[in-house]
């Protein structure tokens, strides 16, 4: 009977050793597979990061090009605005023999032709002066403004939406109608 007990004990010991060895081996395989998968995912992530960096650099270059184009267009627009709003040169008195007559007629002509733009609610002396510099002196000019004109004047006055908000065009049309009535 002792023989059977010893034999059973040895078989159990052998089974435990084989189970431990098999468990260790399978664990190593699993860890190696997990490690290989992680290495592969890290390599893929690194490639994706490189691709994103390339896209970012391309976007930065494109942004710089667009900024340069925007600045160029802004300079061109400012030059066009300056050219379109530049006052006509007044002839020098030495070059014109009739210069005293022009100087004497200028104030009378301005009051006969120009409307009082300050009658439009929202236009004060400063804005009226700026509008005069832009060549706007009549109600009819304001009444005929297009959306493009409104955008340009708003940008020049630096009051976004003020013309629409204070209804300058409608006020100018009303003043134009009342000034045309016989009376």
CNS distance restraints for C-alpha pairs under 8 A (distance, minus, plus):
assign (resid   1 and name CA) (resid   5 and name CA) 6.43 0.50 0.50
assign (resid   2 and name CA) (resid   6 and name CA) 6.14 0.50 0.50
assign (resid   3 and name CA) (resid   7 and name CA) 6.08 0.50 0.50
assign (resid   4 and name CA) (resid   8 and name CA) 5.99 0.50 0.50
assign (resid   5 and name CA) (resid   9 and name CA) 6.04 0.50 0.50
assign (resid   6 and name CA) (resid  10 and name CA) 6.13 0.50 0.50
assign (resid   7 and name CA) (resid  11 and name CA) 6.21 0.50 0.50
assign (resid   8 and name CA) (resid  12 and name CA) 6.11 0.50 0.50
assign (resid   9 and name CA) (resid  13 and name CA) 6.14 0.50 0.50
assign (resid  10 and name CA) (resid  14 and name CA) 6.08 0.50 0.50
assign (resid  11 and name CA) (resid  15 and name CA) 6.10 0.50 0.50
assign (resid  12 and name CA) (resid  16 and name CA) 6.15 0.50 0.50
assign (resid  13 and name CA) (resid  17 and name CA) 6.21 0.50 0.50
assign (resid  14 and name CA) (resid  18 and name CA) 6.15 0.50 0.50
assign (resid  15 and name CA) (resid  19 and name CA) 6.01 0.50 0.50
assign (resid  16 and name CA) (resid  20 and name CA) 6.05 0.50 0.50
assign (resid  17 and name CA) (resid  21 and name CA) 6.07 0.50 0.50
assign (resid  18 and name CA) (resid  22 and name CA) 6.01 0.50 0.50
assign (resid  19 and name CA) (resid  23 and name CA) 5.99 0.50 0.50
assign (resid  20 and name CA) (resid  24 and name CA) 6.08 0.50 0.50
assign (resid  21 and name CA) (resid  25 and name CA) 6.20 0.50 0.50
assign (resid  22 and name CA) (resid  26 and name CA) 6.16 0.50 0.50
assign (resid  23 and name CA) (resid  27 and name CA) 6.05 0.50 0.50
assign (resid  24 and name CA) (resid  28 and name CA) 6.24 0.50 0.50
assign (resid  25 and name CA) (resid  29 and name CA) 6.37 0.50 0.50
assign (resid  26 and name CA) (resid  30 and name CA) 6.20 0.50 0.50
assign (resid  27 and name CA) (resid  31 and name CA) 6.13 0.50 0.50
assign (resid  28 and name CA) (resid  32 and name CA) 6.01 0.50 0.50
assign (resid  29 and name CA) (resid  33 and name CA) 6.13 0.50 0.50
assign (resid  30 and name CA) (resid  34 and name CA) 6.13 0.50 0.50
assign (resid  31 and name CA) (resid  35 and name CA) 5.94 0.50 0.50
assign (resid  32 and name CA) (resid  36 and name CA) 6.09 0.50 0.50
assign (resid  33 and name CA) (resid  37 and name CA) 6.17 0.50 0.50
assign (resid  34 and name CA) (resid  38 and name CA) 6.15 0.50 0.50
assign (resid  35 and name CA) (resid  39 and name CA) 6.12 0.50 0.50
assign (resid  36 and name CA) (resid  40 and name CA) 6.12 0.50 0.50
assign (resid  37 and name CA) (resid  41 and name CA) 6.15 0.50 0.50
assign (resid  38 and name CA) (resid  42 and name CA) 6.04 0.50 0.50
assign (resid  39 and name CA) (resid  43 and name CA) 6.16 0.50 0.50
assign (resid  40 and name CA) (resid  44 and name CA) 6.23 0.50 0.50
assign (resid  41 and name CA) (resid  45 and name CA) 6.06 0.50 0.50
assign (resid  42 and name CA) (resid  46 and name CA) 6.10 0.50 0.50
assign (resid  43 and name CA) (resid  47 and name CA) 6.32 0.50 0.50
assign (resid  44 and name CA) (resid  48 and name CA) 6.21 0.50 0.50
assign (resid  45 and name CA) (resid  49 and name CA) 6.08 0.50 0.50
assign (resid  46 and name CA) (resid  50 and name CA) 6.25 0.50 0.50
assign (resid  47 and name CA) (resid  51 and name CA) 6.25 0.50 0.50
assign (resid  48 and name CA) (resid  52 and name CA) 6.16 0.50 0.50
assign (resid  49 and name CA) (resid  53 and name CA) 6.13 0.50 0.50
assign (resid  50 and name CA) (resid  54 and name CA) 6.27 0.50 0.50
assign (resid  51 and name CA) (resid  55 and name CA) 6.32 0.50 0.50
assign (resid  52 and name CA) (resid  56 and name CA) 6.04 0.50 0.50
assign (resid  53 and name CA) (resid  57 and name CA) 6.15 0.50 0.50
assign (resid  54 and name CA) (resid  58 and name CA) 6.21 0.50 0.50
assign (resid  55 and name CA) (resid  59 and name CA) 6.05 0.50 0.50
assign (resid  56 and name CA) (resid  60 and name CA) 6.10 0.50 0.50
assign (resid  57 and name CA) (resid  61 and name CA) 6.24 0.50 0.50
assign (resid  58 and name CA) (resid  62 and name CA) 6.17 0.50 0.50
assign (resid  59 and name CA) (resid  63 and name CA) 5.98 0.50 0.50
assign (resid  60 and name CA) (resid  64 and name CA) 6.14 0.50 0.50
assign (resid  61 and name CA) (resid  65 and name CA) 6.22 0.50 0.50
assign (resid  62 and name CA) (resid  66 and name CA) 6.11 0.50 0.50
assign (resid  63 and name CA) (resid  67 and name CA) 6.03 0.50 0.50
assign (resid  64 and name CA) (resid  68 and name CA) 6.17 0.50 0.50
assign (resid  65 and name CA) (resid  69 and name CA) 6.21 0.50 0.50
assign (resid  66 and name CA) (resid  70 and name CA) 5.99 0.50 0.50
assign (resid  67 and name CA) (resid  71 and name CA) 6.11 0.50 0.50
assign (resid  68 and name CA) (resid  72 and name CA) 6.12 0.50 0.50
assign (resid  69 and name CA) (resid  73 and name CA) 6.06 0.50 0.50
assign (resid  70 and name CA) (resid  74 and name CA) 6.00 0.50 0.50
assign (resid  71 and name CA) (resid  75 and name CA) 6.13 0.50 0.50
assign (resid  72 and name CA) (resid  76 and name CA) 6.15 0.50 0.50
assign (resid  73 and name CA) (resid  77 and name CA) 5.95 0.50 0.50
assign (resid  74 and name CA) (resid  78 and name CA) 6.03 0.50 0.50
assign (resid  75 and name CA) (resid  79 and name CA) 6.07 0.50 0.50
assign (resid  76 and name CA) (resid  80 and name CA) 6.16 0.50 0.50
assign (resid  77 and name CA) (resid  81 and name CA) 6.03 0.50 0.50
assign (resid  78 and name CA) (resid  82 and name CA) 5.96 0.50 0.50
assign (resid  79 and name CA) (resid  83 and name CA) 6.00 0.50 0.50
assign (resid  80 and name CA) (resid  84 and name CA) 5.94 0.50 0.50
assign (resid  81 and name CA) (resid  85 and name CA) 5.91 0.50 0.50
assign (resid  82 and name CA) (resid  86 and name CA) 5.69 0.50 0.50
assign (resid  85 and name CA) (resid 133 and name CA) 6.90 0.50 0.50
assign (resid  85 and name CA) (resid 134 and name CA) 5.02 0.50 0.50
assign (resid  85 and name CA) (resid 135 and name CA) 6.77 0.50 0.50
assign (resid  86 and name CA) (resid 133 and name CA) 7.87 0.50 0.50
assign (resid  86 and name CA) (resid 134 and name CA) 7.71 0.50 0.50
assign (resid  87 and name CA) (resid 133 and name CA) 7.25 0.50 0.50
assign (resid  87 and name CA) (resid 135 and name CA) 7.90 0.50 0.50
assign (resid  91 and name CA) (resid  95 and name CA) 6.82 0.50 0.50
assign (resid  91 and name CA) (resid  96 and name CA) 6.72 0.50 0.50
assign (resid  91 and name CA) (resid  99 and name CA) 7.83 0.50 0.50
assign (resid  92 and name CA) (resid  96 and name CA) 6.58 0.50 0.50
assign (resid  92 and name CA) (resid  99 and name CA) 7.63 0.50 0.50
assign (resid  93 and name CA) (resid  97 and name CA) 7.19 0.50 0.50
assign (resid  93 and name CA) (resid  99 and name CA) 5.13 0.50 0.50
assign (resid  93 and name CA) (resid 100 and name CA) 7.53 0.50 0.50
assign (resid  94 and name CA) (resid  99 and name CA) 7.93 0.50 0.50
assign (resid  98 and name CA) (resid 102 and name CA) 6.67 0.50 0.50
assign (resid  99 and name CA) (resid 103 and name CA) 6.29 0.50 0.50
assign (resid 100 and name CA) (resid 104 and name CA) 6.16 0.50 0.50
assign (resid 101 and name CA) (resid 105 and name CA) 6.11 0.50 0.50
assign (resid 102 and name CA) (resid 106 and name CA) 6.06 0.50 0.50
assign (resid 103 and name CA) (resid 107 and name CA) 7.78 0.50 0.50
assign (resid 104 and name CA) (resid 108 and name CA) 7.78 0.50 0.50
assign (resid 105 and name CA) (resid 109 and name CA) 5.98 0.50 0.50
assign (resid 106 and name CA) (resid 110 and name CA) 6.11 0.50 0.50
assign (resid 107 and name CA) (resid 111 and name CA) 6.33 0.50 0.50
assign (resid 108 and name CA) (resid 112 and name CA) 6.21 0.50 0.50
assign (resid 109 and name CA) (resid 113 and name CA) 6.13 0.50 0.50
assign (resid 110 and name CA) (resid 114 and name CA) 5.58 0.50 0.50
assign (resid 111 and name CA) (resid 115 and name CA) 7.67 0.50 0.50
assign (resid 113 and name CA) (resid 138 and name CA) 7.77 0.50 0.50
assign (resid 114 and name CA) (resid 137 and name CA) 5.25 0.50 0.50
assign (resid 114 and name CA) (resid 138 and name CA) 5.66 0.50 0.50
assign (resid 115 and name CA) (resid 137 and name CA) 6.09 0.50 0.50
assign (resid 115 and name CA) (resid 138 and name CA) 5.01 0.50 0.50
assign (resid 115 and name CA) (resid 139 and name CA) 6.40 0.50 0.50
assign (resid 116 and name CA) (resid 137 and name CA) 7.90 0.50 0.50
assign (resid 116 and name CA) (resid 138 and name CA) 7.79 0.50 0.50
assign (resid 117 and name CA) (resid 123 and name CA) 6.73 0.50 0.50
assign (resid 117 and name CA) (resid 128 and name CA) 6.19 0.50 0.50
assign (resid 117 and name CA) (resid 137 and name CA) 7.04 0.50 0.50
assign (resid 117 and name CA) (resid 138 and name CA) 7.16 0.50 0.50
assign (resid 117 and name CA) (resid 139 and name CA) 6.99 0.50 0.50
assign (resid 118 and name CA) (resid 122 and name CA) 7.76 0.50 0.50
assign (resid 118 and name CA) (resid 123 and name CA) 5.09 0.50 0.50
assign (resid 118 and name CA) (resid 124 and name CA) 5.46 0.50 0.50
assign (resid 118 and name CA) (resid 125 and name CA) 6.77 0.50 0.50
assign (resid 118 and name CA) (resid 128 and name CA) 6.53 0.50 0.50
assign (resid 119 and name CA) (resid 123 and name CA) 7.41 0.50 0.50
assign (resid 120 and name CA) (resid 168 and name CA) 6.49 0.50 0.50
assign (resid 120 and name CA) (resid 171 and name CA) 6.10 0.50 0.50
assign (resid 120 and name CA) (resid 172 and name CA) 6.76 0.50 0.50
assign (resid 121 and name CA) (resid 166 and name CA) 7.04 0.50 0.50
assign (resid 121 and name CA) (resid 168 and name CA) 7.41 0.50 0.50
assign (resid 121 and name CA) (resid 171 and name CA) 7.77 0.50 0.50
assign (resid 122 and name CA) (resid 166 and name CA) 6.39 0.50 0.50
assign (resid 122 and name CA) (resid 168 and name CA) 7.74 0.50 0.50
assign (resid 123 and name CA) (resid 127 and name CA) 5.64 0.50 0.50
assign (resid 123 and name CA) (resid 128 and name CA) 6.09 0.50 0.50
assign (resid 124 and name CA) (resid 128 and name CA) 5.94 0.50 0.50
assign (resid 125 and name CA) (resid 129 and name CA) 6.08 0.50 0.50
assign (resid 126 and name CA) (resid 130 and name CA) 6.31 0.50 0.50
assign (resid 127 and name CA) (resid 131 and name CA) 6.04 0.50 0.50
assign (resid 127 and name CA) (resid 157 and name CA) 7.53 0.50 0.50
assign (resid 128 and name CA) (resid 132 and name CA) 6.07 0.50 0.50
assign (resid 129 and name CA) (resid 133 and name CA) 6.20 0.50 0.50
assign (resid 130 and name CA) (resid 134 and name CA) 6.33 0.50 0.50
assign (resid 130 and name CA) (resid 157 and name CA) 7.64 0.50 0.50
assign (resid 131 and name CA) (resid 135 and name CA) 6.31 0.50 0.50
assign (resid 131 and name CA) (resid 136 and name CA) 5.07 0.50 0.50
assign (resid 131 and name CA) (resid 137 and name CA) 7.00 0.50 0.50
assign (resid 132 and name CA) (resid 136 and name CA) 5.02 0.50 0.50
assign (resid 132 and name CA) (resid 137 and name CA) 5.53 0.50 0.50
assign (resid 136 and name CA) (resid 141 and name CA) 6.36 0.50 0.50
assign (resid 136 and name CA) (resid 142 and name CA) 7.31 0.50 0.50
assign (resid 137 and name CA) (resid 141 and name CA) 7.30 0.50 0.50
assign (resid 138 and name CA) (resid 142 and name CA) 6.87 0.50 0.50
assign (resid 139 and name CA) (resid 143 and name CA) 6.04 0.50 0.50
assign (resid 139 and name CA) (resid 172 and name CA) 4.96 0.50 0.50
assign (resid 139 and name CA) (resid 173 and name CA) 6.99 0.50 0.50
assign (resid 139 and name CA) (resid 175 and name CA) 7.01 0.50 0.50
assign (resid 139 and name CA) (resid 176 and name CA) 5.91 0.50 0.50
assign (resid 140 and name CA) (resid 144 and name CA) 6.12 0.50 0.50
assign (resid 140 and name CA) (resid 172 and name CA) 6.97 0.50 0.50
assign (resid 140 and name CA) (resid 173 and name CA) 7.17 0.50 0.50
assign (resid 140 and name CA) (resid 176 and name CA) 6.49 0.50 0.50
assign (resid 141 and name CA) (resid 145 and name CA) 6.58 0.50 0.50
assign (resid 142 and name CA) (resid 168 and name CA) 7.29 0.50 0.50
assign (resid 142 and name CA) (resid 169 and name CA) 5.65 0.50 0.50
assign (resid 142 and name CA) (resid 172 and name CA) 6.13 0.50 0.50
assign (resid 142 and name CA) (resid 173 and name CA) 7.96 0.50 0.50
assign (resid 143 and name CA) (resid 168 and name CA) 7.94 0.50 0.50
assign (resid 143 and name CA) (resid 169 and name CA) 4.77 0.50 0.50
assign (resid 143 and name CA) (resid 170 and name CA) 6.86 0.50 0.50
assign (resid 143 and name CA) (resid 172 and name CA) 5.30 0.50 0.50
assign (resid 143 and name CA) (resid 173 and name CA) 5.12 0.50 0.50
assign (resid 144 and name CA) (resid 169 and name CA) 7.59 0.50 0.50
assign (resid 145 and name CA) (resid 149 and name CA) 5.46 0.50 0.50
assign (resid 145 and name CA) (resid 150 and name CA) 6.35 0.50 0.50
assign (resid 145 and name CA) (resid 169 and name CA) 7.16 0.50 0.50
assign (resid 146 and name CA) (resid 150 and name CA) 6.27 0.50 0.50
assign (resid 147 and name CA) (resid 151 and name CA) 6.15 0.50 0.50
assign (resid 148 and name CA) (resid 152 and name CA) 6.19 0.50 0.50
assign (resid 149 and name CA) (resid 153 and name CA) 6.05 0.50 0.50
assign (resid 150 and name CA) (resid 154 and name CA) 5.90 0.50 0.50
assign (resid 150 and name CA) (resid 163 and name CA) 6.98 0.50 0.50
assign (resid 151 and name CA) (resid 155 and name CA) 6.13 0.50 0.50
assign (resid 152 and name CA) (resid 156 and name CA) 6.21 0.50 0.50
assign (resid 153 and name CA) (resid 157 and name CA) 6.01 0.50 0.50
assign (resid 154 and name CA) (resid 158 and name CA) 5.69 0.50 0.50
assign (resid 154 and name CA) (resid 159 and name CA) 5.40 0.50 0.50
assign (resid 154 and name CA) (resid 160 and name CA) 5.42 0.50 0.50
assign (resid 154 and name CA) (resid 161 and name CA) 6.75 0.50 0.50
assign (resid 154 and name CA) (resid 162 and name CA) 7.15 0.50 0.50
assign (resid 154 and name CA) (resid 163 and name CA) 7.00 0.50 0.50
assign (resid 155 and name CA) (resid 159 and name CA) 6.81 0.50 0.50
assign (resid 155 and name CA) (resid 160 and name CA) 6.74 0.50 0.50
assign (resid 161 and name CA) (resid 165 and name CA) 5.97 0.50 0.50
assign (resid 162 and name CA) (resid 166 and name CA) 5.88 0.50 0.50
assign (resid 163 and name CA) (resid 167 and name CA) 5.73 0.50 0.50
assign (resid 163 and name CA) (resid 168 and name CA) 5.42 0.50 0.50
assign (resid 163 and name CA) (resid 169 and name CA) 7.51 0.50 0.50
assign (resid 164 and name CA) (resid 168 and name CA) 6.77 0.50 0.50
assign (resid 164 and name CA) (resid 169 and name CA) 7.82 0.50 0.50
assign (resid 167 and name CA) (resid 171 and name CA) 6.21 0.50 0.50
assign (resid 168 and name CA) (resid 172 and name CA) 5.99 0.50 0.50
assign (resid 169 and name CA) (resid 173 and name CA) 6.16 0.50 0.50
assign (resid 170 and name CA) (resid 174 and name CA) 6.22 0.50 0.50
assign (resid 171 and name CA) (resid 175 and name CA) 6.12 0.50 0.50
assign (resid 172 and name CA) (resid 176 and name CA) 5.89 0.50 0.50
assign (resid 173 and name CA) (resid 177 and name CA) 6.16 0.50 0.50
assign (resid 174 and name CA) (resid 178 and name CA) 6.28 0.50 0.50
assign (resid 175 and name CA) (resid 179 and name CA) 6.05 0.50 0.50
assign (resid 176 and name CA) (resid 180 and name CA) 6.25 0.50 0.50
assign (resid 177 and name CA) (resid 181 and name CA) 6.53 0.50 0.50
